[in-house]
């Protein structure tokens, strides 16, 4: 079992890898869009990621989720990922980071 400091470090690495996954419709990464709700590493092998999409009808949702899984598995082969799509709370622009707002000119 890893220490809490090591767990936070790995969760940060996961977040950085997720910043490479773009929402192709708006060309902003999913972290800065506020689509990642939770990253939880158990300190051994399992990582739970809760994420959402900007709308349940997002036409590229399947592609985004596929990209999330591919990026995580390619960069952190030793870990097992459970990526869960959630709708509560519903996404809103307020969940975006300052960087995301800046990219979109908000």
Buried (B, 14 or more C-beta within 10 A) or exposed (E): EEEEEEBEEBBEBBEEBBBEBBBEEEEBBBBBBBBBBEBEBEEEEEBBBBBBBBEEEBEBBEEBBEBBBEBBEEBBEEBEBEBEBEEEEEBEEEBBBEBBBEBBEE
